[in-house]
Amino acid sequence: MDPNPQPPALDGRPEAARALLVVQAAVAALNTAEVAVLALLGSPAPAAGTLPLSAATALALLALARGVARGARGARRAALVVESLLLLLAAADELVAVAVHRPAPLLVPVLVRVVLPLAVIALLRRPAPGAGRPAPPRRAGAR
């Protein structure tokens, strides 16, 4: 008997979560390319300083996508932690941006930085106990 049984995949949730993690990794890779181009064009130091962080984020998301798809031990929990952290940082960033200079959040950044992590979290959450099992059959005459 397996000492660490993995919960069964529910309705393709891991595959859908993997796809969304790959989308997030692609967005992070594009952000990395943008920062690299800006750094080459002589952008101020803060833009160049974010290059390693952006690249590490893209690589981490790809590794999590692979782990979630394979059902690797701890990958689901790690993905939930990373997505929660990304969501927290995105929310803080949007609040600061609105408070400082923007009248309202922009749609695409909110979709990429808030909605995608929420969708991954929703897909990777375990169902409530008993939610995946059918109800027991009723006996005739029972109320």
N, CA, C and O atoms as a GROMACS GRO file, in nm:
protein
  572
    1MET      N    1   0.083  -0.118   0.000
    1MET     CA    2   0.000   0.000   0.000
    1MET      C    3   0.088   0.125   0.000
    1MET      O    4   0.190   0.128   0.069
    2ASP      N    5   0.049   0.225  -0.076
    2ASP     CA    6   0.126   0.348  -0.087
    2ASP      C    7   0.114   0.431   0.041
    2ASP      O    8   0.002   0.464   0.081
    3PRO      N    9   0.228   0.466   0.107
    3PRO     CA   10   0.218   0.544   0.231
    3PRO      C   11   0.172   0.687   0.207
    3PRO      O   12   0.121   0.751   0.299
    4ASN      N   13   0.187   0.739   0.088
    4ASN     CA   14   0.145   0.875   0.055
    4ASN      C   15   0.052   0.872  -0.066
    4ASN      O   16   0.092   0.911  -0.175
    5PRO      N   17  -0.071   0.826  -0.047
    5PRO     CA   18  -0.159   0.817  -0.164
    5PRO      C   19  -0.193   0.954  -0.218
    5PRO      O   20  -0.214   1.049  -0.142
    6GLN      N   21  -0.198   0.965  -0.349
    6GLN     CA   22  -0.235   1.089  -0.416
    6GLN      C   23  -0.386   1.087  -0.440
    6GLN      O   24  -0.442   0.983  -0.474
    7PRO      N   25  -0.453   1.201  -0.422
    7PRO     CA   26  -0.596   1.203  -0.450
    7PRO      C   27  -0.619   1.184  -0.600
    7PRO      O   28  -0.538   1.229  -0.681
    8PRO      N   29  -0.727   1.119  -0.637
    8PRO     CA   30  -0.753   1.098  -0.780
    8PRO      C   31  -0.780   1.230  -0.850
    8PRO      O   32  -0.837   1.323  -0.792
    9ALA      N   33  -0.740   1.236  -0.976
    9ALA     CA   34  -0.765   1.357  -1.055
    9ALA      C   35  -0.915   1.373  -1.074
    9ALA      O   36  -0.985   1.276  -1.104
   10LEU      N   37  -0.963   1.494  -1.057
   10LEU     CA   38  -1.106   1.521  -1.069
   10LEU      C   39  -1.134   1.601  -1.195
   10LEU      O   40  -1.096   1.718  -1.204
   11ASP      N   41  -1.198   1.541  -1.289
   11ASP     CA   42  -1.248   1.611  -1.408
   11ASP      C   43  -1.141   1.689  -1.484
   11ASP      O   44  -1.172   1.795  -1.539
   12GLY      N   45  -1.020   1.641  -1.489
   12GLY     CA   46  -0.918   1.710  -1.565
   12GLY      C   47  -0.868   1.838  -1.501
   12GLY      O   48  -0.808   1.921  -1.569
   13ARG      N   49  -0.892   1.856  -1.373
   13ARG     CA   50  -0.846   1.978  -1.306
   13ARG      C   51  -0.696   1.999  -1.315
   13ARG      O   52  -0.653   2.111  -1.344
   14PRO      N   53  -0.614   1.896  -1.292
   14PRO     CA   54  -0.470   1.918  -1.302
   14PRO      C   55  -0.426   1.962  -1.442
   14PRO      O   56  -0.336   2.045  -1.456
   15GLU      N   57  -0.489   1.907  -1.544
   15GLU     CA   58  -0.452   1.946  -1.680
   15GLU      C   59  -0.491   2.090  -1.709
   15GLU      O   60  -0.416   2.164  -1.773
   16ALA      N   61  -0.608   2.131  -1.662
   16ALA     CA   62  -0.652   2.270  -1.681
   16ALA      C   63  -0.562   2.365  -1.602
   16ALA      O   64  -0.526   2.472  -1.651
   17ALA      N   65  -0.525   2.326  -1.480
   17ALA     CA   66  -0.435   2.409  -1.399
   17ALA      C   67  -0.298   2.419  -1.466
   17ALA      O   68  -0.236   2.525  -1.466
   18ARG      N   69  -0.252   2.307  -1.525
   18ARG     CA   70  -0.124   2.308  -1.595
   18ARG      C   71  -0.129   2.406  -1.712
   18ARG      O   72  -0.035   2.482  -1.733
   19ALA      N   73  -0.236   2.404  -1.787
   19ALA     CA   74  -0.249   2.496  -1.901
   19ALA      C   75  -0.246   2.641  -1.855
   19ALA      O   76  -0.181   2.724  -1.918
   20LEU      N   77  -0.316   2.672  -1.747
   20LEU     CA   78  -0.315   2.810  -1.698
   20LEU      C   79  -0.178   2.850  -1.643
   20LEU      O   80  -0.136   2.965  -1.657
   21LEU      N   81  -0.109   2.755  -1.580
   21LEU     CA   82   0.027   2.784  -1.532
   21LEU      C   83   0.122   2.810  -1.648
   21LEU      O   84   0.210   2.895  -1.638
   22VAL      N   85   0.105   2.737  -1.758
   22VAL     CA   86   0.188   2.760  -1.876
   22VAL      C   87   0.156   2.898  -1.935
   22VAL      O   88   0.248   2.968  -1.980
   23VAL      N   89   0.031   2.937  -1.936
   23VAL     CA   90  -0.005   3.072  -1.984
   23VAL      C   91   0.062   3.178  -1.896
   23VAL      O   92   0.118   3.275  -1.947
   24GLN      N   93   0.056   3.159  -1.765
   24GLN     CA   94   0.123   3.253  -1.675
   24GLN      C   95   0.273   3.257  -1.699
   24GLN      O   96   0.334   3.364  -1.696
   25ALA      N   97   0.332   3.141  -1.722
   25ALA     CA   98   0.476   3.136  -1.748
   25ALA      C   99   0.509   3.208  -1.878
   25ALA      O  100   0.611   3.276  -1.887
   26ALA      N  101   0.424   3.194  -1.979
   26ALA     CA  102   0.447   3.264  -2.107
   26ALA      C  103   0.439   3.415  -2.088
   26ALA      O  104   0.518   3.490  -2.145
   27VAL      N  105   0.344   3.460  -2.007
   27VAL     CA  106   0.333   3.603  -1.980
   27VAL      C  107   0.457   3.652  -1.905
   27VAL      O  108   0.509   3.759  -1.934
   28ALA      N  109   0.503   3.573  -1.809
   28ALA     CA  110   0.624   3.610  -1.735
   28ALA      C  111   0.746   3.611  -1.827
   28ALA      O  112   0.834   3.696  -1.812
   29ALA      N  113   0.753   3.518  -1.922
   29ALA     CA  114   0.864   3.515  -2.017
   29ALA      C  115   0.860   3.638  -2.107
   29ALA      O  116   0.964   3.697  -2.137
   30LEU      N  117   0.741   3.678  -2.151
   30LEU     CA  118   0.729   3.801  -2.231
   30LEU      C  119   0.770   3.923  -2.150
   30LEU      O  120   0.833   4.015  -2.202
   31ASN      N  121   0.733   3.924  -2.023
   31ASN     CA  122   0.774   4.034  -1.936
   31ASN      C  123   0.926   4.036  -1.921
   31ASN      O  124   0.987   4.143  -1.919
   32THR      N  125   0.987   3.918  -1.912
   32THR     CA  126   1.133   3.908  -1.903
   32THR      C  127   1.198   3.964  -2.029
   32THR      O  128   1.297   4.038  -2.022
   33ALA      N  129   1.142   3.929  -2.145
   33ALA     CA  130   1.197   3.981  -2.271
   33ALA      C  131   1.182   4.132  -2.278
   33ALA      O  132   1.272   4.201  -2.324
   34GLU      N  133   1.070   4.183  -2.233
   34GLU     CA  134   1.048   4.328  -2.233
   34GLU      C  135   1.151   4.398  -2.144
   34GLU      O  136   1.210   4.499  -2.183
   35VAL      N  137   1.172   4.344  -2.024
   35VAL     CA  138   1.269   4.404  -1.931
   35VAL      C  139   1.409   4.396  -1.989
   35VAL      O  140   1.488   4.490  -1.974
   36ALA      N  141   1.443   4.285  -2.057
   36ALA     CA  142   1.576   4.270  -2.116
   36ALA      C  143   1.597   4.373  -2.227
   36ALA      O  144   1.705   4.433  -2.236
   37VAL      N  145   1.497   4.394  -2.310
   37VAL     CA  146   1.508   4.493  -2.417
   37VAL      C  147   1.524   4.632  -2.358
   37VAL      O  148   1.607   4.710  -2.403
   38LEU      N  149   1.444   4.664  -2.256
   38LEU     CA  150   1.454   4.796  -2.192
   38LEU      C  151   1.592   4.816  -2.129
   38LEU      O  152   1.648   4.926  -2.134
   39ALA      N  153   1.645   4.710  -2.069
   39ALA     CA  154   1.778   4.721  -2.009
   39ALA      C  155   1.885   4.743  -2.115
   39ALA      O  156   1.979   4.819  -2.093
   40LEU      N  157   1.871   4.677  -2.230
   40LEU     CA  158   1.968   4.696  -2.338
   40LEU      C  159   1.959   4.837  -2.398
   40LEU      O  160   2.059   4.890  -2.447
   41LEU      N  161   1.841   4.896  -2.393
   41LEU     CA  162   1.823   5.030  -2.449
   41LEU      C  163   1.861   5.140  -2.350
   41LEU      O  164   1.845   5.258  -2.380
   42GLY      N  165   1.910   5.101  -2.234
   42GLY     CA  166   1.958   5.200  -2.139
   42GLY      C  167   1.853   5.248  -2.041
   42GLY      O  168   1.862   5.359  -1.991
   43SER      N  169   1.755   5.167  -2.015
   43SER     CA  170   1.652   5.202  -1.918
   43SER      C  171   1.716   5.214  -1.779
   43SER      O  172   1.823   5.160  -1.755
   44PRO      N  173   1.651   5.284  -1.690
   44PRO     CA  174   1.707   5.299  -1.554
   44PRO      C  175   1.729   5.164  -1.486
   44PRO      O  176   1.673   5.062  -1.527
   45ALA      N  177   1.811   5.164  -1.384
   45ALA     CA  178   1.851   5.043  -1.314
   45ALA      C  179   1.735   4.960  -1.259
   45ALA      O  180   1.745   4.837  -1.261
   46PRO      N  181   1.625   5.019  -1.210
   46PRO     CA  182   1.518   4.933  -1.156
   46PRO      C  183   1.463   4.835  -1.259
   46PRO      O  184   1.427   4.722  -1.223
   47ALA      N  185   1.455   4.875  -1.385
   47ALA     CA  186   1.404   4.784  -1.487
   47ALA      C  187   1.499   4.666  -1.505
   47ALA      O  188   1.455   4.552  -1.519
   48ALA      N  189   1.629   4.693  -1.504
   48ALA     CA  190   1.727   4.584  -1.519
   48ALA      C  191   1.731   4.497  -1.394
   48ALA      O  192   1.762   4.378  -1.404
   49GLY      N  193   1.701   4.552  -1.279
   49GLY     CA  194   1.702   4.475  -1.155
   49GLY      C  195   1.590   4.372  -1.148
   49GLY      O  196   1.602   4.274  -1.075
   50THR      N  197   1.483   4.394  -1.222
   50THR     CA  198   1.372   4.299  -1.218
   50THR      C  199   1.391   4.182  -1.314
   50THR      O  200   1.313   4.087  -1.312
   51LEU      N  201   1.494   4.188  -1.397
   51LEU     CA  202   1.517   4.081  -1.496
   51LEU      C  203   1.535   3.944  -1.432
   51LEU      O  204   1.468   3.850  -1.475
   52PRO      N  205   1.620   3.926  -1.333
   52PRO     CA  206   1.635   3.793  -1.273
   52PRO      C  207   1.507   3.744  -1.205
   52PRO      O  208   1.474   3.625  -1.212
   53LEU      N  209   1.436   3.834  -1.140
   53LEU     CA  210   1.313   3.796  -1.072
   53LEU      C  211   1.206   3.751  -1.172
   53LEU      O  212   1.136   3.652  -1.149
   54SER      N  213   1.194   3.824  -1.280
   54SER     CA  214   1.097   3.789  -1.384
   54SER      C  215   1.130   3.656  -1.449
   54SER      O  216   1.041   3.574  -1.474
   55ALA      N  217   1.257   3.634  -1.477
   55ALA     CA  218   1.299   3.507  -1.537
   55ALA      C  219   1.278   3.391  -1.441
   55ALA      O  220   1.233   3.284  -1.482
   56ALA      N  221   1.308   3.412  -1.314
   56ALA     CA  222   1.287   3.307  -1.214
   56ALA      C  223   1.139   3.274  -1.199
   56ALA      O  224   1.102   3.158  -1.180
   57THR      N  225   1.055   3.375  -1.208
   57THR     CA  226   0.911   3.352  -1.199
   57THR      C  227   0.863   3.265  -1.316
   57THR      O  228   0.786   3.172  -1.296
   58ALA      N  229   0.910   3.295  -1.436
   58ALA     CA  230   0.871   3.218  -1.553
   58ALA      C  231   0.916   3.072  -1.539
   58ALA      O  232   0.839   2.980  -1.568
   59LEU      N  233   1.039   3.052  -1.496
   59LEU     CA  234   1.090   2.916  -1.480
   59LEU      C  235   1.018   2.840  -1.369
   59LEU      O  236   0.990   2.721  -1.382
   60ALA      N  237   0.989   2.909  -1.260
   60ALA     CA  238   0.918   2.844  -1.148
   60ALA      C  239   0.777   2.803  -1.191
   60ALA      O  240   0.730   2.695  -1.155
   61LEU      N  241   0.710   2.889  -1.265
   61LEU     CA  242   0.575   2.855  -1.311
   61LEU      C  243   0.576   2.736  -1.406
   61LEU      O  244   0.487   2.651  -1.402
   62LEU      N  245   0.678   2.730  -1.492
   62LEU     CA  246   0.690   2.613  -1.581
   62LEU      C  247   0.716   2.485  -1.502
   62LEU      O  248   0.659   2.380  -1.532
   63ALA      N  249   0.802   2.493  -1.403
   63ALA     CA  250   0.830   2.376  -1.319
   63ALA      C  251   0.705   2.332  -1.243
   63ALA      O  252   0.679   2.213  -1.230
   64LEU      N  253   0.629   2.429  -1.192
   64LEU     CA  254   0.505   2.395  -1.123
   64LEU      C  255   0.403   2.332  -1.218
   64LEU      O  256   0.334   2.238  -1.181
   65ALA      N  257   0.395   2.385  -1.340
   65ALA     CA  258   0.303   2.328  -1.438
   65ALA      C  259   0.337   2.182  -1.465
   65ALA      O  260   0.248   2.097  -1.473
   66ARG      N  261   0.465   2.154  -1.479
   66ARG     CA  262   0.509   2.016  -1.504
   66ARG      C  263   0.478   1.927  -1.384
   66ARG      O  264   0.429   1.815  -1.400
   67GLY      N  265   0.505   1.977  -1.265
   67GLY     CA  266   0.479   1.898  -1.144
   67GLY      C  267   0.332   1.871  -1.121
   67GLY      O  268   0.294   1.761  -1.082
   68VAL      N  269   0.249   1.971  -1.146
   68VAL     CA  270   0.105   1.954  -1.128
   68VAL      C  271   0.052   1.854  -1.229
   68VAL      O  272  -0.031   1.769  -1.195
   69ALA      N  273   0.098   1.862  -1.353
   69ALA     CA  274   0.051   1.769  -1.457
   69ALA      C  275   0.092   1.625  -1.425
   69ALA      O  276   0.016   1.532  -1.454
   70ARG      N  277   0.208   1.607  -1.366
   70ARG     CA  278   0.256   1.471  -1.333
   70ARG      C  279   0.203   1.421  -1.200
   70ARG      O  280   0.218   1.303  -1.166
   71GLY      N  281   0.140   1.510  -1.124
   71GLY     CA  282   0.093   1.469  -0.992
   71GLY      C  283   0.206   1.453  -0.893
   71GLY      O  284   0.197   1.374  -0.799
   72ALA      N  285   0.314   1.528  -0.914
   72ALA     CA  286   0.431   1.517  -0.826
   72ALA      C  287   0.394   1.557  -0.683
   72ALA      O  288   0.313   1.646  -0.659
   73ARG      N  289   0.458   1.488  -0.592
   73ARG     CA  290   0.433   1.514  -0.451
   73ARG      C  291   0.471   1.657  -0.416
   73ARG      O  292   0.583   1.701  -0.444
   74GLY      N  293   0.380   1.729  -0.356
   74GLY     CA  294   0.405   1.866  -0.313
   74GLY      C  295   0.384   1.971  -0.420
   74GLY      O  296   0.385   2.090  -0.388
   75ALA      N  297   0.366   1.932  -0.545
   75ALA     CA  298   0.351   2.031  -0.653
   75ALA      C  299   0.222   2.110  -0.639
   75ALA      O  300   0.219   2.231  -0.662
   76ARG      N  301   0.114   2.042  -0.600
   76ARG     CA  302  -0.014   2.109  -0.585
   76ARG      C  303  -0.005   2.215  -0.475
   76ARG      O  304  -0.049   2.329  -0.494
   77ARG      N  305   0.051   2.177  -0.362
   77ARG     CA  306   0.063   2.272  -0.250
   77ARG      C  307   0.157   2.387  -0.287
   77ARG      O  308   0.129   2.502  -0.255
   78ALA      N  309   0.268   2.356  -0.353
   78ALA     CA  310   0.362   2.461  -0.394
   78ALA      C  311   0.295   2.558  -0.491
   78ALA      O  312   0.315   2.679  -0.483
   79ALA      N  313   0.217   2.504  -0.584
   79ALA     CA  314   0.146   2.590  -0.679
   79ALA      C  315   0.046   2.678  -0.607
   79ALA      O  316   0.031   2.795  -0.641
   80LEU      N  317  -0.024   2.624  -0.508
   80LEU     CA  318  -0.119   2.705  -0.432
   80LEU      C  319  -0.048   2.818  -0.356
   80LEU      O  320  -0.098   2.930  -0.351
   81VAL      N  321   0.067   2.787  -0.299
   81VAL     CA  322   0.143   2.889  -0.226
   81VAL      C  323   0.192   2.997  -0.322
   81VAL      O  324   0.178   3.116  -0.293
   82VAL      N  325   0.250   2.956  -0.435
   82VAL     CA  326   0.303   3.054  -0.532
   82VAL      C  327   0.190   3.139  -0.589
   82VAL      O  328   0.204   3.260  -0.601
   83GLU      N  329   0.078   3.076  -0.624
   83GLU     CA  330  -0.035   3.151  -0.679
   83GLU      C  331  -0.091   3.248  -0.576
   83GLU      O  332  -0.128   3.361  -0.611
   84SER      N  333  -0.098   3.207  -0.451
   84SER     CA  334  -0.146   3.297  -0.346
   84SER      C  335  -0.052   3.416  -0.330
   84SER      O  336  -0.097   3.530  -0.312
   85LEU      N  337   0.078   3.389  -0.335
   85LEU     CA  338   0.176   3.496  -0.324
   85LEU      C  339   0.167   3.592  -0.443
   85LEU      O  340   0.170   3.714  -0.426
   86LEU      N  341   0.155   3.536  -0.564
   86LEU     CA  342   0.140   3.620  -0.683
   86LEU      C  343   0.014   3.705  -0.676
   86LEU      O  344   0.014   3.821  -0.715
   87LEU      N  345  -0.093   3.647  -0.626
   87LEU     CA  346  -0.219   3.718  -0.612
   87LEU      C  347  -0.206   3.832  -0.510
   87LEU      O  348  -0.256   3.942  -0.533
   88LEU      N  349  -0.141   3.805  -0.399
   88LEU     CA  350  -0.120   3.907  -0.297
   88LEU      C  351  -0.036   4.023  -0.351
   88LEU      O  352  -0.069   4.139  -0.330
   89LEU      N  353   0.073   3.990  -0.420
   89LEU     CA  354   0.159   4.094  -0.477
   89LEU      C  355   0.086   4.174  -0.586
   89LEU      O  356   0.103   4.296  -0.594
   90ALA      N  357   0.007   4.108  -0.668
   90ALA     CA  358  -0.068   4.177  -0.772
   90ALA      C  359  -0.172   4.271  -0.712
   90ALA      O  360  -0.189   4.383  -0.759
   91ALA      N  361  -0.239   4.226  -0.608
   91ALA     CA  362  -0.339   4.311  -0.543
   91ALA      C  363  -0.273   4.434  -0.482
   91ALA      O  364  -0.325   4.546  -0.494
   92ALA      N  365  -0.160   4.415  -0.416
   92ALA     CA  366  -0.089   4.528  -0.358
   92ALA      C  367  -0.041   4.624  -0.466
   92ALA      O  368  -0.052   4.746  -0.451
   93ASP      N  369   0.012   4.570  -0.575
   93ASP     CA  370   0.060   4.654  -0.684
   93ASP      C  371  -0.054   4.735  -0.747
   93ASP      O  372  -0.038   4.854  -0.775
   94GLU      N  373  -0.167   4.671  -0.769
   94GLU     CA  374  -0.281   4.742  -0.828
   94GLU      C  375  -0.334   4.850  -0.734
   94GLU      O  376  -0.370   4.959  -0.780
   95LEU      N  377  -0.338   4.822  -0.605
   95LEU     CA  378  -0.385   4.922  -0.509
   95LEU      C  379  -0.292   5.043  -0.506
   95LEU      O  380  -0.338   5.157  -0.502
   96VAL      N  381  -0.161   5.018  -0.509
   96VAL     CA  382  -0.066   5.129  -0.512
   96VAL      C  383  -0.078   5.207  -0.642
   96VAL      O  384  -0.075   5.330  -0.640
   97ALA      N  385  -0.091   5.139  -0.754
   97ALA     CA  386  -0.103   5.206  -0.883
   97ALA      C  387  -0.228   5.294  -0.888
   97ALA      O  388  -0.223   5.406  -0.939
   98VAL      N  389  -0.339   5.244  -0.837
   98VAL     CA  390  -0.462   5.323  -0.836
   98VAL      C  391  -0.448   5.442  -0.742
   98VAL      O  392  -0.492   5.552  -0.774
   99ALA      N  393  -0.386   5.421  -0.626
   99ALA     CA  394  -0.371   5.528  -0.529
   99ALA      C  395  -0.276   5.637  -0.578
   99ALA      O  396  -0.294   5.754  -0.546
  100VAL      N  397  -0.175   5.598  -0.655
  100VAL     CA  398  -0.074   5.696  -0.696
  100VAL      C  399  -0.110   5.769  -0.824
  100VAL      O  400  -0.106   5.892  -0.827
  101HIS      N  401  -0.146   5.696  -0.929
  101HIS     CA  402  -0.160   5.768  -1.055
  101HIS      C  403  -0.266   5.719  -1.151
  101HIS      O  404  -0.285   5.783  -1.255
  102ARG      N  405  -0.335   5.612  -1.125
  102ARG     CA  406  -0.434   5.564  -1.221
  102ARG      C  407  -0.574   5.574  -1.163
  102ARG      O  408  -0.594   5.542  -1.045
  103PRO      N  409  -0.671   5.619  -1.242
  103PRO     CA  410  -0.806   5.629  -1.189
  103PRO      C  411  -0.874   5.493  -1.169
  103PRO      O  412  -0.957   5.479  -1.080
  104ALA      N  413  -0.839   5.393  -1.250
  104ALA     CA  414  -0.900   5.261  -1.238
  104ALA      C  415  -0.802   5.155  -1.286
  104ALA      O  416  -0.716   5.183  -1.370
  105PRO      N  417  -0.815   5.032  -1.234
  105PRO     CA  418  -0.726   4.926  -1.281
  105PRO      C  419  -0.751   4.894  -1.428
  105PRO      O  420  -0.864   4.902  -1.476
  106LEU      N  421  -0.645   4.858  -1.499
  106LEU     CA  422  -0.657   4.822  -1.640
  106LEU      C  423  -0.703   4.677  -1.650
  106LEU      O  424  -0.668   4.594  -1.565
  107LEU      N  425  -0.780   4.645  -1.752
  107LEU     CA  426  -0.843   4.515  -1.764
  107LEU      C  427  -0.743   4.400  -1.782
  107LEU      O  428  -0.749   4.300  -1.711
  108VAL      N  429  -0.651   4.415  -1.877
  108VAL     CA  430  -0.559   4.304  -1.907
  108VAL      C  431  -0.469   4.270  -1.788
  108VAL      O  432  -0.455   4.152  -1.756
  109PRO      N  433  -0.408   4.367  -1.722
  109PRO     CA  434  -0.328   4.330  -1.604
  109PRO      C  435  -0.411   4.262  -1.494
  109PRO      O  436  -0.362   4.171  -1.428
  110VAL      N  437  -0.533   4.305  -1.476
  110VAL     CA  438  -0.618   4.241  -1.376
  110VAL      C  439  -0.649   4.097  -1.416
  110VAL      O  440  -0.648   4.007  -1.332
  111LEU      N  441  -0.677   4.075  -1.544
  111LEU     CA  442  -0.703   3.939  -1.590
  111LEU      C  443  -0.582   3.849  -1.571
  111LEU      O  444  -0.594   3.736  -1.523
  112VAL      N  445  -0.465   3.899  -1.608
  112VAL     CA  446  -0.343   3.817  -1.603
  112VAL      C  447  -0.294   3.799  -1.460
  112VAL      O  448  -0.250   3.690  -1.423
  113ARG      N  449  -0.300   3.903  -1.381
  113ARG     CA  450  -0.237   3.899  -1.249
  113ARG      C  451  -0.333   3.863  -1.136
  113ARG      O  452  -0.288   3.829  -1.026
  114VAL      N  453  -0.464   3.871  -1.160
  114VAL     CA  454  -0.560   3.840  -1.054
  114VAL      C  455  -0.649   3.722  -1.093
  114VAL      O  456  -0.662   3.627  -1.016
  115VAL      N  457  -0.711   3.728  -1.210
  115VAL     CA  458  -0.806   3.624  -1.248
  115VAL      C  459  -0.737   3.490  -1.274
  115VAL      O  460  -0.787   3.386  -1.232
  116LEU      N  461  -0.622   3.490  -1.343
  116LEU     CA  462  -0.551   3.364  -1.368
  116LEU      C  463  -0.509   3.294  -1.238
  116LEU      O  464  -0.534   3.174  -1.224
  117PRO      N  465  -0.447   3.365  -1.143
  117PRO     CA  466  -0.415   3.296  -1.017
  117PRO      C  467  -0.538   3.245  -0.943
  117PRO      O  468  -0.535   3.137  -0.884
  118LEU      N  469  -0.646   3.322  -0.945
  118LEU     CA  470  -0.769   3.276  -0.880
  118LEU      C  471  -0.822   3.149  -0.946
  118LEU      O  472  -0.869   3.058  -0.877
  119ALA      N  473  -0.814   3.143  -1.078
  119ALA     CA  474  -0.860   3.024  -1.150
  119ALA      C  475  -0.774   2.903  -1.116
  119ALA      O  476  -0.826   2.793  -1.097
  120VAL      N  477  -0.642   2.922  -1.109
  120VAL     CA  478  -0.553   2.811  -1.074
  120VAL      C  479  -0.581   2.764  -0.932
  120VAL      O  480  -0.585   2.644  -0.905
  121ILE      N  481  -0.599   2.857  -0.840
  121ILE     CA  482  -0.629   2.821  -0.701
  121ILE      C  483  -0.760   2.742  -0.695
  121ILE      O  484  -0.770   2.642  -0.625
  122ALA      N  485  -0.860   2.789  -0.768
  122ALA     CA  486  -0.989   2.719  -0.768
  122ALA      C  487  -0.975   2.578  -0.825
  122ALA      O  488  -1.039   2.485  -0.776
  123LEU      N  489  -0.893   2.561  -0.927
  123LEU     CA  490  -0.875   2.428  -0.987
  123LEU      C  491  -0.797   2.333  -0.897
  123LEU      O  492  -0.822   2.213  -0.897
  124LEU      N  493  -0.703   2.386  -0.822
  124LEU     CA  494  -0.616   2.300  -0.741
  124LEU      C  495  -0.667   2.275  -0.600
  124LEU      O  496  -0.614   2.189  -0.530
  125ARG      N  497  -0.768   2.349  -0.558
  125ARG     CA  498  -0.823   2.324  -0.425
  125ARG      C  499  -0.887   2.187  -0.421
  125ARG      O  500  -0.949   2.143  -0.517
  126ARG      N  501  -0.870   2.121  -0.310
  126ARG     CA  502  -0.934   1.990  -0.293
  126ARG      C  503  -1.081   2.012  -0.265
  126ARG      O  504  -1.118   2.109  -0.198
  127PRO      N  505  -1.166   1.923  -0.315
  127PRO     CA  506  -1.309   1.937  -0.284
  127PRO      C  507  -1.335   1.908  -0.137
  127PRO      O  508  -1.256   1.842  -0.070
  128ALA      N  509  -1.446   1.959  -0.088
  128ALA     CA  510  -1.484   1.935   0.051
  128ALA      C  511  -1.502   1.785   0.073
  128ALA      O  512  -1.541   1.714  -0.019
  129PRO      N  513  -1.474   1.736   0.194
  129PRO     CA  514  -1.491   1.593   0.220
  129PRO      C  515  -1.634   1.549   0.187
  129PRO      O  516  -1.732   1.610   0.230
  130GLY      N  517  -1.643   1.443   0.111
  130GLY     CA  518  -1.773   1.390   0.073
  130GLY      C  519  -1.831   1.453  -0.052
  130GLY      O  520  -1.934   1.407  -0.100
  131ALA      N  521  -1.768   1.558  -0.105
  131ALA     CA  522  -1.823   1.625  -0.222
  131ALA      C  523  -1.808   1.541  -0.348
  131ALA      O  524  -1.889   1.554  -0.440
  132GLY      N  525  -1.708   1.454  -0.354
  132GLY     CA  526  -1.686   1.375  -0.473
  132GLY      C  527  -1.757   1.240  -0.472
  132GLY      O  528  -1.758   1.169  -0.572
  133ARG      N  529  -1.817   1.205  -0.358
  133ARG     CA  530  -1.885   1.076  -0.348
  133ARG      C  531  -2.034   1.092  -0.369
  133ARG      O  532  -2.093   1.190  -0.323
  134PRO      N  533  -2.096   0.997  -0.437
  134PRO     CA  534  -2.240   1.005  -0.454
  134PRO      C  535  -2.311   0.979  -0.321
  134PRO      O  536  -2.257   0.913  -0.232
  135ALA      N  537  -2.431   1.032  -0.309
  135ALA     CA  538  -2.509   1.011  -0.187
  135ALA      C  539  -2.552   0.864  -0.180
  135ALA      O  540  -2.578   0.802  -0.283
  136PRO      N  541  -2.558   0.809  -0.059
  136PRO     CA  542  -2.600   0.670  -0.049
  136PRO      C  543  -2.746   0.655  -0.092
  136PRO      O  544  -2.825   0.748  -0.075
  137PRO      N  545  -2.781   0.539  -0.147
  137PRO     CA  546  -2.919   0.521  -0.191
  137PRO      C  547  -3.014   0.519  -0.072
  137PRO      O  548  -2.980   0.471   0.036
  138ARG      N  549  -3.134   0.572  -0.096
  138ARG     CA  550  -3.235   0.575   0.010
  138ARG      C  551  -3.309   0.443   0.013
  138ARG      O  552  -3.331   0.378  -0.089
  139ARG      N  553  -3.346   0.407   0.132
  139ARG     CA  554  -3.428   0.286   0.147
  139ARG      C  555  -3.574   0.320   0.122
  139ARG      O  556  -3.618   0.432   0.148
  140ALA      N  557  -3.645   0.224   0.072
  140ALA     CA  558  -3.787   0.245   0.046
  140ALA      C  559  -3.858   0.273   0.178
  140ALA      O  560  -3.837   0.203   0.278
  141GLY      N  561  -3.941   0.374   0.179
  141GLY     CA  562  -4.018   0.411   0.297
  141GLY      C  563  -3.944   0.503   0.392
  141GLY      O  564  -4.005   0.550   0.487
  142ALA      N  565  -3.818   0.530   0.371
  142ALA     CA  566  -3.744   0.620   0.460
  142ALA      C  567  -3.767   0.764   0.419
  142ALA      O  568  -3.782   0.793   0.300
  143ARG      N  569  -3.770   0.852   0.516
  143ARG     CA  570  -3.793   0.994   0.488
  143ARG      C  571  -3.667   1.071   0.500
  143ARG      O  572  -3.666   1.193   0.479
   0.00000   0.00000   0.00000
